[in-house]
């Protein structure tokens, strides 16, 4: 009994048990990593499509759809008679730290449907995007879904200039030297 008690009091064993519990929790969630983003020459960065991964705080899992946004799967063509709302923005619209169904785009859709409106709310937000990145996101991604309404909430930090995250493309063709 004395040996078992001393082992259980050991900080090393306690840390090993805690680490093992974290791995078991990760494994049971089905996610293997945090949400992966990649550099993008026009947008700065974007999320890779079709992911099931942990959020940046490792507190919950997030699903990224086939178009690279944190939302359910979409179709390019909207259903006849359906109003389509596209939401752009940063982490507030993205829904950092909350489950998908508790994000304000999902809550907005539910409220509008409860009032009898046939509406589809699409979340195109990306964590950390500025106003400039959201405008580029509209051109690169949102426009092809032909939304009826576009909503872009802005806070003061969104107005700062976009910092380039990717190096500019190299010129193609033969190099010319100036003398």
C-alpha positions in Angstrom: 0.0 0.0 0.0 2.8 2.4 0.8 4.4 1.9 -2.7 1.1 2.5 -4.5 0.4 5.6 -2.4 3.8 7.0 -3.2 3.4 6.3 -6.9 0.0 8.0 -7.0 1.4 11.1 -5.2 4.3 11.2 -7.7 4.1 14.4 -9.8 5.6 12.5 -12.7 2.9 9.9 -12.7 0.2 12.6 -12.2 1.5 14.4 -15.3 1.6 11.2 -17.3 -2.0 10.4 -16.3 -3.1 13.9 -17.2 -1.4 13.7 -20.6 -2.9 10.3 -21.3 -6.4 11.7 -20.4 -5.9 14.5 -22.9 -5.0 12.0 -25.7 -8.0 9.9 -24.9 -10.3 13.0 -25.0 -8.7 14.0 -28.4 -9.2 10.5 -29.8 -12.8 10.3 -28.7 -13.6 13.6 -30.3 -12.4 12.2 -33.7 -10.3 15.3 -34.4 -6.5 14.9 -35.0 -5.3 18.5 -35.1 -6.4 22.1 -34.9 -8.2 23.8 -37.9 -5.6 24.1 -40.7 -5.2 27.3 -42.6 -3.0 28.0 -45.6 -1.4 31.1 -47.0 -3.3 32.7 -49.9 -1.9 35.5 -52.1 -5.3 37.4 -52.4 -6.8 36.7 -49.0 -3.8 36.5 -46.7 -4.9 33.1 -45.5 -7.8 30.8 -45.8 -9.1 27.6 -44.1 -8.5 24.3 -45.9 -11.8 22.8 -46.9 -13.5 19.6 -45.6 -11.9 19.5 -42.1 -13.0 18.1 -38.7 -10.6 19.5 -36.2 -10.1 21.2 -32.9 -10.6 24.9 -32.4 -7.5 27.0 -31.6 -8.1 26.6 -27.9 -8.5 22.8 -28.1 -11.8 23.1 -26.4 -14.2 21.9 -29.0 -14.2 20.5 -32.6 -15.2 22.5 -35.6 -16.3 21.3 -39.0 -15.1 23.3 -42.1 -17.3 22.7 -45.2 -16.2 21.7 -48.7 -15.8 25.5 -49.6 -13.5 26.2 -46.6 -15.9 27.9 -44.2 -17.2 27.0 -40.7 -20.8 26.0 -41.6 -22.9 23.2 -42.9 -22.4 22.1 -46.5 -23.9 24.4 -49.2 -24.9 24.1 -52.8 -24.2 26.8 -55.4 -27.8 26.9 -56.5 -30.3 28.1 -54.0 -33.7 26.5 -53.6 -36.5 28.3 -55.4 -38.3 30.8 -53.1 -35.4 30.8 -50.6 -33.8 34.1 -49.6 -30.0 33.7 -49.2 -28.1 35.8 -46.7 -24.3 35.8 -46.7 -22.4 36.8 -43.5 -18.9 38.0 -43.7 -16.6 39.0 -40.9 -14.0 37.9 -38.4 -14.1 35.7 -35.3 -17.3 37.2 -33.9 -19.2 36.0 -37.0 -17.1 32.8 -37.3 -18.2 31.9 -33.9 -15.0 31.3 -32.0 -15.4 29.5 -28.7 -19.0 28.4 -29.4 -20.6 25.4 -31.0 -21.8 25.8 -34.5 -25.5 25.9 -33.6 -24.9 28.7 -31.1 -23.1 31.0 -33.6 -25.1 34.1 -34.4 -25.5 33.1 -38.1 -27.3 29.9 -37.0 -29.3 31.7 -34.4 -30.3 34.3 -37.0 -31.4 31.7 -39.4 -33.5 29.9 -36.7 -35.2 33.2 -35.7 -36.1 34.1 -39.3 -37.4 30.6 -40.0 -39.5 30.7 -36.8 -41.1 33.8 -38.3 -42.1 31.8 -41.4 -39.3 33.1 -43.7 -37.7 30.6 -46.1 -34.1 31.7 -45.6 -30.6 30.3 -45.8 -27.9 32.0 -43.8 -24.4 31.3 -44.9 -21.3 32.0 -42.7 -18.3 33.1 -44.8 -16.4 34.6 -41.8 -12.8 33.8 -41.2 -11.0 34.4 -37.9 -8.9 37.6 -38.0 -10.1 38.9 -41.3 -10.1 42.7 -41.8 -12.6 44.7 -43.8 -10.3 44.5 -46.8 -10.0 40.7 -46.5 -13.7 40.3 -46.2 -14.2 42.4 -49.3 -11.8 40.2 -51.2 -13.5 37.1 -49.7 -16.8 38.5 -51.2 -15.2 38.7 -54.7 -13.3 35.4 -54.5 -16.0 33.2 -52.8 -19.3 34.7 -51.8 -20.5 36.3 -55.1 -20.8 32.9 -56.9 -23.5 31.9 -54.4 -25.6 34.8 -55.5 -26.8 36.0 -52.0 -29.8 38.2 -51.8 -28.4 40.1 -48.8 -24.8 40.5 -47.6 -24.1 41.4 -44.0 -20.7 42.5 -42.7 -20.5 43.5 -39.1 -17.4 45.7 -38.5 -15.6 46.6 -35.3 -12.7 49.1 -35.1 -9.9 46.5 -35.5 -11.4 45.3 -38.8 -10.6 48.6 -40.5 -6.8 48.2 -40.2 -4.9 47.5 -43.4 -4.4 43.9 -44.4 -0.9 42.6 -43.8 0.2 40.4 -46.7 0.7 36.8 -45.5 2.0 35.3 -48.7 4.9 36.5 -50.8 3.9 38.0 -54.1 4.1 35.7 -57.1 7.4 35.6 -59.0 7.4 37.1 -62.5 7.4 34.5 -65.2 9.5 34.5 -68.4 13.1 35.4 -69.0 14.9 37.6 -66.6 16.2 40.9 -67.9 19.1 42.6 -66.3 19.4 46.4 -66.2 22.9 47.8 -66.5 
